[in-house]
Protein backbone atom coordinates (compact mmCIF):
# COMPACT_ATOMS: atom_id res chain seq x y z
CA UNK A 1 0.00 0.00 0.00
CA UNK A 2 1.30 3.44 -0.92
CA UNK A 3 0.23 7.03 -0.29
CA UNK A 4 -0.75 8.68 -3.56
CA UNK A 5 -2.14 12.03 -2.42
CA UNK A 6 -2.74 14.34 0.54
CA UNK A 7 -5.53 16.91 0.55
CA UNK A 8 -6.13 19.80 2.94
CA UNK A 9 -9.20 21.76 3.96
CA UNK A 10 -9.08 24.82 6.20
CA UNK A 11 -12.16 25.27 8.36
CA UNK A 12 -13.36 27.98 10.75
CA UNK A 13 -15.46 26.90 13.73
CA UNK A 14 -17.53 29.45 15.62
CA UNK A 15 -18.03 28.97 19.35
CA UNK A 16 -21.53 29.40 20.71
CA UNK A 17 -20.11 31.98 23.15
CA UNK A 18 -16.62 33.33 23.98
CA UNK A 19 -14.51 31.03 26.17
CA UNK A 20 -12.15 32.60 28.70
CA UNK A 21 -9.04 31.07 30.28
CA UNK A 22 -6.23 32.69 32.30
CA UNK A 23 -4.37 34.00 29.24
CA UNK A 24 -6.93 34.45 26.47
CA UNK A 25 -10.52 34.90 25.36
CA UNK A 26 -11.42 32.69 22.40
CA UNK A 27 -14.53 32.92 20.22
CA UNK A 28 -13.58 30.79 17.20
CA UNK A 29 -11.05 28.24 16.00
CA UNK A 30 -9.35 27.77 12.65
CA UNK A 31 -8.33 24.16 12.00
CA UNK A 32 -7.07 22.10 9.08
CA UNK A 33 -8.53 18.76 8.03
CA UNK A 34 -6.25 16.31 6.21
CA UNK A 35 -7.14 13.45 3.89
CA UNK A 36 -4.46 10.87 3.03
CA UNK A 37 -5.36 8.78 -0.01
CA UNK A 38 -3.79 5.39 -0.80
CA UNK A 39 -3.41 3.41 -3.99
CA UNK A 40 -5.82 0.79 -2.61
CA UNK A 41 -8.66 3.31 -2.29
CA UNK A 42 -8.48 3.57 1.51
CA UNK A 43 -8.49 7.13 2.84
CA UNK A 44 -7.59 8.33 6.32
CA UNK A 45 -8.60 11.60 7.96
CA UNK A 46 -6.71 13.75 10.44
CA UNK A 47 -6.91 17.19 11.97
CA UNK A 48 -4.62 20.00 13.07
CA UNK A 49 -5.96 22.38 15.72
CA UNK A 50 -3.11 24.82 16.39
CA UNK A 51 -3.13 27.16 19.36
CA UNK A 52 -0.31 29.67 19.08
CA UNK A 53 0.26 30.13 22.82
CA UNK A 54 0.45 26.35 23.37
CA UNK A 55 1.81 24.71 20.21
CA UNK A 56 3.62 27.76 18.80
CA UNK A 57 1.81 27.41 15.47
CA UNK A 58 -0.41 29.57 13.30
CA UNK A 59 -2.90 28.26 10.77
CA UNK A 60 -0.69 29.54 7.93
CA UNK A 61 2.32 27.72 9.38
CA UNK A 62 0.36 24.49 9.72
CA UNK A 63 -0.70 24.61 6.08
CA UNK A 64 2.90 25.29 5.00
CA UNK A 65 4.19 22.37 7.09
CA UNK A 66 1.53 20.02 5.71
CA UNK A 67 2.36 21.02 2.15
CA UNK A 68 6.01 20.24 2.94
CA UNK A 69 5.07 16.84 4.39
CA UNK A 70 3.02 16.03 1.30
CA UNK A 71 6.15 15.97 -0.86
CA UNK A 72 7.82 13.38 1.36
CA UNK A 73 4.73 11.26 2.00
CA UNK A 74 3.88 10.40 -1.60
CA UNK A 75 4.99 6.83 -2.18
CA UNK A 76 5.33 5.95 1.51
CA UNK A 77 3.51 3.04 3.13
CA UNK A 78 0.90 4.59 5.48
CA UNK A 79 1.26 1.65 7.88
CA UNK A 80 4.89 2.62 8.56
CA UNK A 81 3.89 5.16 11.19
CA UNK A 82 7.21 5.30 13.04
CA UNK A 83 9.08 5.87 9.79
CA UNK A 84 6.74 8.67 8.76
CA UNK A 85 7.17 10.38 12.14
CA UNK A 86 10.94 10.16 11.65
CA UNK A 87 10.59 11.75 8.23
CA UNK A 88 8.43 14.59 9.60
CA UNK A 89 10.76 15.21 12.53
CA UNK A 90 13.72 15.25 10.17
CA UNK A 91 12.00 17.80 7.94
CA UNK A 92 10.98 20.31 10.63
CA UNK A 93 11.10 20.71 14.40
CA UNK A 94 7.97 21.35 16.45
CA UNK A 95 4.82 21.89 14.39
CA UNK A 96 3.09 19.28 16.51
CA UNK A 97 -0.50 19.90 15.44
CA UNK A 98 0.52 19.61 11.78
CA UNK A 99 2.25 16.31 12.59
CA UNK A 100 -0.82 15.25 14.56
CA UNK A 101 -3.01 15.69 11.49
CA UNK A 102 -0.81 13.27 9.53
CA UNK A 103 -0.59 10.88 12.49
CA UNK A 104 -4.35 10.67 12.95
CA UNK A 105 -4.93 10.03 9.26
CA UNK A 106 -2.39 7.17 9.40
CA UNK A 107 -4.11 5.55 12.39
CA UNK A 108 -7.48 5.95 10.65
CA UNK A 109 -6.02 4.06 7.68
CA UNK A 110 -4.49 1.40 9.96
CA UNK A 111 -7.86 0.79 11.60
CA UNK A 112 -9.59 0.51 8.24
CA UNK A 113 -6.96 -1.92 6.93
CA UNK A 114 -7.33 -4.05 10.07
CA UNK A 115 -11.11 -3.75 10.04
CA UNK A 116 -11.00 -2.48 13.64
CA UNK A 117 -11.81 0.76 15.47
CA UNK A 118 -8.77 2.78 16.49
CA UNK A 119 -9.41 2.21 20.20
CA UNK A 120 -8.85 -1.51 19.60
CA UNK A 121 -5.82 -0.87 17.41
CA UNK A 122 -4.28 1.05 20.33
CA UNK A 123 -5.07 -1.48 23.04
CA UNK A 124 -8.80 -2.01 23.41
CA UNK A 125 -9.13 -1.71 27.17
CA UNK A 126 -12.72 -0.43 26.96
CA UNK A 127 -15.15 1.21 24.55
CA UNK A 128 -16.68 3.75 26.95
CA UNK A 129 -15.26 6.90 28.50
CA UNK A 130 -16.57 9.13 31.29
CA UNK A 131 -15.88 12.67 30.13
CA UNK A 132 -15.73 15.86 32.15
CA UNK A 133 -17.09 19.27 31.11
CA UNK A 134 -15.20 22.55 31.41
CA UNK A 135 -16.48 25.81 32.89
CA UNK A 136 -14.60 28.85 31.58
CA UNK A 137 -13.80 31.93 33.64
CA UNK A 138 -16.74 34.32 34.02
CA UNK A 139 -18.74 36.17 36.63
CA UNK A 140 -19.32 33.99 39.67
CA UNK A 141 -23.06 33.77 39.18
CA UNK A 142 -22.68 32.64 35.57
CA UNK A 143 -20.10 29.99 36.49
CA UNK A 144 -22.36 28.67 39.25
CA UNK A 145 -25.36 28.56 36.92
CA UNK A 146 -23.37 26.65 34.29
CA UNK A 147 -22.24 24.17 36.94
CA UNK A 148 -25.85 23.57 37.98
CA UNK A 149 -26.92 23.19 34.35
CA UNK A 150 -24.22 20.64 33.50
CA UNK A 151 -24.94 18.57 36.59
CA UNK A 152 -28.72 18.76 36.82
CA UNK A 153 -29.71 18.96 33.15
CA UNK A 154 -26.81 17.43 31.20
CA UNK A 155 -25.90 14.64 33.62
CA UNK A 156 -22.21 15.41 34.16
CA UNK A 157 -20.45 14.07 37.25
CA UNK A 158 -17.03 15.73 36.73
CA UNK A 159 -16.56 19.50 36.38
CA UNK A 160 -13.32 21.15 35.33
CA UNK A 161 -13.20 24.80 36.38
CA UNK A 162 -10.88 27.41 34.88
CA UNK A 163 -8.98 29.67 37.29
CA UNK A 164 -5.71 31.58 37.38
CA UNK A 165 -6.43 35.30 37.07
CA UNK A 166 -7.36 36.30 40.65
CA UNK A 167 -6.63 33.94 43.53
CA UNK A 168 -9.22 35.23 45.99
CA UNK A 169 -11.92 35.26 43.31
CA UNK A 170 -10.91 31.77 42.24
CA UNK A 171 -11.32 30.47 45.79
CA UNK A 172 -14.74 32.13 46.08
CA UNK A 173 -15.86 30.66 42.74
CA UNK A 174 -14.83 27.13 43.65
CA UNK A 175 -16.54 27.19 47.03
CA UNK A 176 -19.78 28.57 45.54
CA UNK A 177 -19.75 25.96 42.78
CA UNK A 178 -19.29 23.26 45.40
CA UNK A 179 -22.27 24.60 47.35
CA UNK A 180 -24.36 24.61 44.17
CA UNK A 181 -23.60 21.08 42.94
CA UNK A 182 -23.34 19.23 46.25
CA UNK A 183 -20.67 16.97 47.74
CA UNK A 184 -20.73 14.07 45.27
CA UNK A 185 -19.74 15.86 42.05
CA UNK A 186 -16.04 15.56 41.24
CA UNK A 187 -14.33 18.94 40.83
CA UNK A 188 -11.04 19.68 39.08
CA UNK A 189 -9.37 23.06 38.64
CA UNK A 190 -7.20 24.27 35.75
CA UNK A 191 -5.08 27.35 36.47
CA UNK A 192 -3.49 27.50 32.99
CA UNK A 193 -0.12 28.69 34.39
CA UNK A 194 -1.78 31.53 36.30
CA UNK A 195 -0.16 31.16 39.78
CA UNK A 196 3.23 31.59 41.38
CA UNK A 197 4.43 28.92 43.83
CA UNK A 198 3.21 30.66 46.99
CA UNK A 199 -0.23 31.41 45.51
CA UNK A 200 -0.49 27.86 44.22
CA UNK A 201 0.19 26.43 47.68
CA UNK A 202 -2.47 28.70 49.14
CA UNK A 203 -4.90 27.82 46.34
CA UNK A 204 -4.46 24.08 46.76
CA UNK A 205 -5.15 24.31 50.48
CA UNK A 206 -8.33 26.33 49.88
CA UNK A 207 -9.46 24.13 47.00
CA UNK A 208 -8.91 20.96 49.03
CA UNK A 209 -11.30 22.32 51.66
CA UNK A 210 -13.92 22.58 48.89
CA UNK A 211 -13.37 18.96 47.92
CA UNK A 212 -11.40 19.64 44.73
CA UNK A 213 -9.60 16.45 43.72
CA UNK A 214 -6.89 17.89 41.43
CA UNK A 215 -5.38 21.16 40.22
CA UNK A 216 -3.87 21.40 36.76
CA UNK A 217 -0.87 23.46 35.61
CA UNK A 218 -0.52 25.97 38.43
CA UNK A 219 2.82 27.37 37.22
CA UNK A 220 4.48 28.46 33.99
CA UNK A 221 5.18 25.51 31.74
CA UNK A 222 8.96 25.41 32.28
CA UNK A 223 8.83 25.30 36.09
CA UNK A 224 8.62 21.57 36.80
CA UNK A 225 10.80 22.02 39.89
CA UNK A 226 8.19 24.42 41.23
CA UNK A 227 5.46 21.90 40.46
CA UNK A 228 7.40 19.28 42.42
CA UNK A 229 7.62 21.71 45.36
CA UNK A 230 3.87 22.33 45.25
CA UNK A 231 3.18 18.62 45.09
CA UNK A 232 5.30 18.01 48.19
CA UNK A 233 3.27 20.58 50.10
CA UNK A 234 -0.14 19.44 48.80
CA UNK A 235 -2.36 17.49 51.17
CA UNK A 236 -5.23 15.44 49.80
CA UNK A 237 -5.22 17.03 46.36
CA UNK A 238 -3.47 15.93 43.17
CA UNK A 239 -1.14 18.01 41.00
CA UNK A 240 -1.58 17.72 37.23
CA UNK A 241 0.67 18.98 34.43
CA UNK A 242 -0.59 20.04 31.01
CA UNK A 243 1.35 22.79 29.22
CA UNK A 244 4.56 21.35 30.69
CA UNK A 245 4.05 18.04 28.86
CA UNK A 246 4.64 18.15 25.12
CA UNK A 247 6.81 15.09 24.55
CA UNK A 248 7.96 11.80 26.05
CA UNK A 249 11.09 13.65 27.20
CA UNK A 250 8.91 16.09 29.18
CA UNK A 251 7.02 13.16 30.67
CA UNK A 252 10.25 11.50 31.76
CA UNK A 253 11.48 14.71 33.40
CA UNK A 254 8.19 15.26 35.24
CA UNK A 255 8.29 11.71 36.58
CA UNK A 256 11.95 11.98 37.55
CA UNK A 257 11.29 15.16 39.53
CA UNK A 258 8.09 13.85 41.11
CA UNK A 259 6.31 16.90 39.68
CA UNK A 260 2.88 15.42 39.00
CA UNK A 261 0.31 12.83 39.98
CA UNK A 262 -1.30 13.05 36.53
CA UNK A 263 -0.05 14.06 33.07
CA UNK A 264 -2.45 15.65 30.61
CA UNK A 265 -1.77 14.30 27.13
CA UNK A 266 -2.99 16.42 24.24
CA UNK A 267 -2.60 15.08 20.75
CA UNK A 268 -1.95 18.54 19.32
CA UNK A 269 0.88 19.14 21.79
CA UNK A 270 2.70 15.86 21.27
CA UNK A 271 2.17 15.25 17.56
CA UNK A 272 -0.52 12.58 17.64
CA UNK A 273 -1.26 9.10 18.92
CA UNK A 274 2.21 7.69 18.25
CA UNK A 275 3.95 9.89 20.83
CA UNK A 276 0.90 9.98 23.10
CA UNK A 277 1.30 6.23 23.63
CA UNK A 278 4.93 6.79 24.61
CA UNK A 279 4.01 9.49 27.13
CA UNK A 280 1.48 7.16 28.73
CA UNK A 281 3.96 4.28 28.85
CA UNK A 282 6.54 6.45 30.64
CA UNK A 283 3.94 7.69 33.09
CA UNK A 284 2.65 4.18 33.78
CA UNK A 285 6.17 2.87 34.41
CA UNK A 286 6.57 5.59 37.05
CA UNK A 287 3.24 5.08 38.81
CA UNK A 288 1.71 8.24 37.30
CA UNK A 289 -1.66 8.15 35.60
CA UNK A 290 -2.76 10.19 32.59
CA UNK A 291 -5.64 12.23 31.28
CA UNK A 292 -6.33 13.08 27.64
CA UNK A 293 -7.32 16.67 27.00
CA UNK A 294 -8.05 18.63 23.84
CA UNK A 295 -7.65 21.91 22.03
CA UNK A 296 -10.56 23.45 20.13
CA UNK A 297 -11.05 20.38 17.96
CA UNK A 298 -13.76 18.97 15.74
CA UNK A 299 -15.38 15.62 16.32
CA UNK A 300 -12.53 14.03 14.33
CA UNK A 301 -9.69 14.81 16.75
CA UNK A 302 -12.05 14.39 19.72
CA UNK A 303 -12.79 10.84 18.55
CA UNK A 304 -9.05 10.20 18.37
CA UNK A 305 -8.56 11.49 21.91
CA UNK A 306 -11.44 9.42 23.28
CA UNK A 307 -10.06 6.38 21.45
CA UNK A 308 -6.76 6.82 23.27
CA UNK A 309 -8.50 7.10 26.65
CA UNK A 310 -10.59 4.02 26.01
CA UNK A 311 -7.61 1.98 24.85
CA UNK A 312 -5.38 2.32 27.93
CA UNK A 313 -5.98 1.29 31.54
CA UNK A 314 -3.50 3.91 32.81
CA UNK A 315 -5.41 6.78 31.17
CA UNK A 316 -8.06 7.27 33.81
CA UNK A 317 -9.48 10.69 32.92
CA UNK A 318 -10.94 12.37 29.84
CA UNK A 319 -11.21 16.09 29.14
CA UNK A 320 -12.36 15.85 25.53
CA UNK A 321 -15.25 18.30 25.51
CA UNK A 322 -14.37 21.26 23.29
CA UNK A 323 -16.69 20.21 20.44
CA UNK A 324 -19.61 20.86 22.80
CA UNK A 325 -18.85 24.60 22.73
CA UNK A 326 -19.47 24.94 18.99
CA UNK A 327 -22.62 26.16 17.35
CA UNK A 328 -22.56 22.87 15.40
CA UNK A 329 -21.67 20.19 17.98
CA UNK A 330 -21.13 17.48 15.35
CA UNK A 331 -19.08 19.89 13.17
CA UNK A 332 -20.66 18.27 10.14
CA UNK A 333 -19.35 14.80 11.02
CA UNK A 334 -21.52 11.79 11.84
CA UNK A 335 -20.32 8.78 13.80
CA UNK A 336 -17.20 8.31 15.90
CA UNK A 337 -19.02 8.00 19.19
CA UNK A 338 -22.37 8.48 20.85
CA UNK A 339 -23.03 10.47 24.02
CA UNK A 340 -25.47 9.91 26.84
CA UNK A 341 -24.87 12.44 29.59
CA UNK A 342 -21.18 12.18 30.38
CA UNK A 343 -20.81 8.63 29.02
CA UNK A 344 -19.18 8.53 25.58
CA UNK A 345 -19.37 5.21 23.71
CA UNK A 346 -16.99 4.70 20.80
CA UNK A 347 -18.11 3.29 17.48
CA UNK A 348 -16.94 -0.19 16.48
CA UNK A 349 -16.65 0.83 12.84
CA UNK A 350 -13.13 0.58 11.37
CA UNK A 351 -10.79 3.51 11.91
CA UNK A 352 -12.38 6.46 13.65
CA UNK A 353 -15.80 5.46 12.30
CA UNK A 354 -16.64 8.97 11.10
CA UNK A 355 -18.58 10.02 8.03
CA UNK A 356 -16.36 12.73 6.50
CA UNK A 357 -16.37 13.89 2.92
CA UNK A 358 -13.99 16.37 1.35
C-alpha positions in Angstrom: 0.0 0.0 0.0 1.3 3.4 -0.9 0.2 7.0 -0.3 -0.7 8.7 -3.6 -2.1 12.0 -2.4 -2.7 14.3 0.5 -5.5 16.9 0.5 -6.1 19.8 2.9 -9.2 21.8 4.0 -9.1 24.8 6.2 -12.2 25.3 8.4 -13.4 28.0 10.7 -15.5 26.9 13.7 -17.5 29.5 15.6 -18.0 29.0 19.3 -21.5 29.4 20.7 -20.1 32.0 23.1 -16.6 33.3 24.0 -14.5 31.0 26.2 -12.1 32.6 28.7 -9.0 31.1 30.3 -6.2 32.7 32.3 -4.4 34.0 29.2 -6.9 34.4 26.5 -10.5 34.9 25.4 -11.4 32.7 22.4 -14.5 32.9 20.2 -13.6 30.8 17.2 -11.0 28.2 16.0 -9.3 27.8 12.7 -8.3 24.2 12.0 -7.1 22.1 9.1 -8.5 18.8 8.0 -6.3 16.3 6.2 -7.1 13.4 3.9 -4.5 10.9 3.0 -5.4 8.8 0.0 -3.8 5.4 -0.8 -3.4 3.4 -4.0 -5.8 0.8 -2.6 -8.7 3.3 -2.3 -8.5 3.6 1.5 -8.5 7.1 2.8 -7.6 8.3 6.3 -8.6 11.6 8.0 -6.7 13.8 10.4 -6.9 17.2 12.0 -4.6 20.0 13.1 -6.0 22.4 15.7 -3.1 24.8 16.4 -3.1 27.2 19.4 -0.3 29.7 19.1 0.3 30.1 22.8 0.4 26.3 23.4 1.8 24.7 20.2 3.6 27.8 18.8 1.8 27.4 15.5 -0.4 29.6 13.3 -2.9 28.3 10.8 -0.7 29.5 7.9 2.3 27.7 9.4 0.4 24.5 9.7 -0.7 24.6 6.1 2.9 25.3 5.0 4.2 22.4 7.1 1.5 20.0 5.7 2.4 21.0 2.2 6.0 20.2 2.9 5.1 16.8 4.4 3.0 16.0 1.3 6.1 16.0 -0.9 7.8 13.4 1.4 4.7 11.3 2.0 3.9 10.4 -1.6 5.0 6.8 -2.2 5.3 5.9 1.5 3.5 3.0 3.1 0.9 4.6 5.5 1.3 1.7 7.9 4.9 2.6 8.6 3.9 5.2 11.2 7.2 5.3 13.0 9.1 5.9 9.8 6.7 8.7 8.8 7.2 10.4 12.1 10.9 10.2 11.7 10.6 11.8 8.2 8.4 14.6 9.6 10.8 15.2 12.5 13.7 15.2 10.2 12.0 17.8 7.9 11.0 20.3 10.6 11.1 20.7 14.4 8.0 21.4 16.5 4.8 21.9 14.4 3.1 19.3 16.5 -0.5 19.9 15.4 0.5 19.6 11.8 2.3 16.3 12.6 -0.8 15.3 14.6 -3.0 15.7 11.5 -0.8 13.3 9.5 -0.6 10.9 12.5 -4.4 10.7 13.0 -4.9 10.0 9.3 -2.4 7.2 9.4 -4.1 5.6 12.4 -7.5 5.9 10.7 -6.0 4.1 7.7 -4.5 1.4 10.0 -7.9 0.8 11.6 -9.6 0.5 8.2 -7.0 -1.9 6.9 -7.3 -4.0 10.1 -11.1 -3.8 10.0 -11.0 -2.5 13.6 -11.8 0.8 15.5 -8.8 2.8 16.5 -9.4 2.2 20.2 -8.9 -1.5 19.6 -5.8 -0.9 17.4 -4.3 1.1 20.3 -5.1 -1.5 23.0 -8.8 -2.0 23.4 -9.1 -1.7 27.2 -12.7 -0.4 27.0 -15.1 1.2 24.6 -16.7 3.8 26.9 -15.3 6.9 28.5 -16.6 9.1 31.3 -15.9 12.7 30.1 -15.7 15.9 32.2 -17.1 19.3 31.1 -15.2 22.6 31.4 -16.5 25.8 32.9 -14.6 28.9 31.6 -13.8 31.9 33.6 -16.7 34.3 34.0 -18.7 36.2 36.6 -19.3 34.0 39.7 -23.1 33.8 39.2 -22.7 32.6 35.6 -20.1 30.0 36.5 -22.4 28.7 39.3 -25.4 28.6 36.9 -23.4 26.6 34.3 -22.2 24.2 36.9 -25.8 23.6 38.0 -26.9 23.2 34.4 -24.2 20.6 33.5 -24.9 18.6 36.6 -28.7 18.8 36.8 -29.7 19.0 33.2 -26.8 17.4 31.2 -25.9 14.6 33.6 -22.2 15.4 34.2 -20.4 14.1 37.2 -17.0 15.7 36.7 -16.6 19.5 36.4 -13.3 21.2 35.3 -13.2 24.8 36.4 -10.9 27.4 34.9 -9.0 29.7 37.3 -5.7 31.6 37.4 -6.4 35.3 37.1 -7.4 36.3 40.6 -6.6 33.9 43.5 -9.2 35.2 46.0 -11.9 35.3 43.3 -10.9 31.8 42.2 -11.3 30.5 45.8 -14.7 32.1 46.1 -15.9 30.7 42.7 -14.8 27.1 43.7 -16.5 27.2 47.0 -19.8 28.6 45.5 -19.7 26.0 42.8 -19.3 23.3 45.4 -22.3 24.6 47.3 -24.4 24.6 44.2 -23.6 21.1 42.9 -23.3 19.2 46.2 -20.7 17.0 47.7 -20.7 14.1 45.3 -19.7 15.9 42.1 -16.0 15.6 41.2 -14.3 18.9 40.8 -11.0 19.7 39.1 -9.4 23.1 38.6 -7.2 24.3 35.7 -5.1 27.4 36.5 -3.5 27.5 33.0 -0.1 28.7 34.4 -1.8 31.5 36.3 -0.2 31.2 39.8 3.2 31.6 41.4 4.4 28.9 43.8 3.2 30.7 47.0 -0.2 31.4 45.5 -0.5 27.9 44.2 0.2 26.4 47.7 -2.5 28.7 49.1 -4.9 27.8 46.3 -4.5 24.1 46.8 -5.1 24.3 50.5 -8.3 26.3 49.9 -9.5 24.1 47.0 -8.9 21.0 49.0 -11.3 22.3 51.7 -13.9 22.6 48.9 -13.4 19.0 47.9 -11.4 19.6 44.7 -9.6 16.4 43.7 -6.9 17.9 41.4 -5.4 21.2 40.2 -3.9 21.4 36.8 -0.9 23.5 35.6 -0.5 26.0 38.4 2.8 27.4 37.2 4.5 28.5 34.0 5.2 25.5 31.7 9.0 25.4 32.3 8.8 25.3 36.1 8.6 21.6 36.8 10.8 22.0 39.9 8.2 24.4 41.2 5.5 21.9 40.5 7.4 19.3 42.4 7.6 21.7 45.4 3.9 22.3 45.3 3.2 18.6 45.1 5.3 18.0 48.2 3.3 20.6 50.1 -0.1 19.4 48.8 -2.4 17.5 51.2 -5.2 15.4 49.8 -5.2 17.0 46.4 -3.5 15.9 43.2 -1.1 18.0 41.0 -1.6 17.7 37.2 0.7 19.0 34.4 -0.6 20.0 31.0 1.3 22.8 29.2 4.6 21.3 30.7 4.1 18.0 28.9 4.6 18.2 25.1 6.8 15.1 24.5 8.0 11.8 26.1 11.1 13.7 27.2 8.9 16.1 29.2 7.0 13.2 30.7 10.3 11.5 31.8 11.5 14.7 33.4 8.2 15.3 35.2 8.3 11.7 36.6 12.0 12.0 37.5 11.3 15.2 39.5 8.1 13.9 41.1 6.3 16.9 39.7 2.9 15.4 39.0 0.3 12.8 40.0 -1.3 13.0 36.5 -0.1 14.1 33.1 -2.5 15.7 30.6 -1.8 14.3 27.1 -3.0 16.4 24.2 -2.6 15.1 20.8 -2.0 18.5 19.3 0.9 19.1 21.8 2.7 15.9 21.3 2.2 15.3 17.6 -0.5 12.6 17.6 -1.3 9.1 18.9 2.2 7.7 18.2 3.9 9.9 20.8 0.9 10.0 23.1 1.3 6.2 23.6 4.9 6.8 24.6 4.0 9.5 27.1 1.5 7.2 28.7 4.0 4.3 28.9 6.5 6.5 30.6 3.9 7.7 33.1 2.6 4.2 33.8 6.2 2.9 34.4 6.6 5.6 37.1 3.2 5.1 38.8 1.7 8.2 37.3 -1.7 8.2 35.6 -2.8 10.2 32.6 -5.6 12.2 31.3 -6.3 13.1 27.6 -7.3 16.7 27.0 -8.1 18.6 23.8 -7.7 21.9 22.0 -10.6 23.4 20.1 -11.1 20.4 18.0 -13.8 19.0 15.7 -15.4 15.6 16.3 -12.5 14.0 14.3 -9.7 14.8 16.8 -12.1 14.4 19.7 -12.8 10.8 18.5 -9.0 10.2 18.4 -8.6 11.5 21.9 -11.4 9.4 23.3 -10.1 6.4 21.4 -6.8 6.8 23.3 -8.5 7.1 26.7 -10.6 4.0 26.0 -7.6 2.0 24.8 -5.4 2.3 27.9 -6.0 1.3 31.5 -3.5 3.9 32.8 -5.4 6.8 31.2 -8.1 7.3 33.8 -9.5 10.7 32.9 -10.9 12.4 29.8 -11.2 16.1 29.1 -12.4 15.9 25.5 -15.2 18.3 25.5 -14.4 21.3 23.3 -16.7 20.2 20.4 -19.6 20.9 22.8 -18.8 24.6 22.7 -19.5 24.9 19.0 -22.6 26.2 17.4 -22.6 22.9 15.4 -21.7 20.2 18.0 -21.1 17.5 15.4 -19.1 19.9 13.2 -20.7 18.3 10.1 -19.3 14.8 11.0 -21.5 11.8 11.8 -20.3 8.8 13.8 -17.2 8.3 15.9 -19.0 8.0 19.2 -22.4 8.5 20.9 -23.0 10.5 24.0 -25.5 9.9 26.8 -24.9 12.4 29.6 -21.2 12.2 30.4 -20.8 8.6 29.0 -19.2 8.5 25.6 -19.4 5.2 23.7 -17.0 4.7 20.8 -18.1 3.3 17.5 -16.9 -0.2 16.5 -16.7 0.8 12.8 -13.1 0.6 11.4 -10.8 3.5 11.9 -12.4 6.5 13.7 -15.8 5.5 12.3 -16.6 9.0 11.1 -18.6 10.0 8.0 -16.4 12.7 6.5 -16.4 13.9 2.9 -14.0 16.4 1.4 
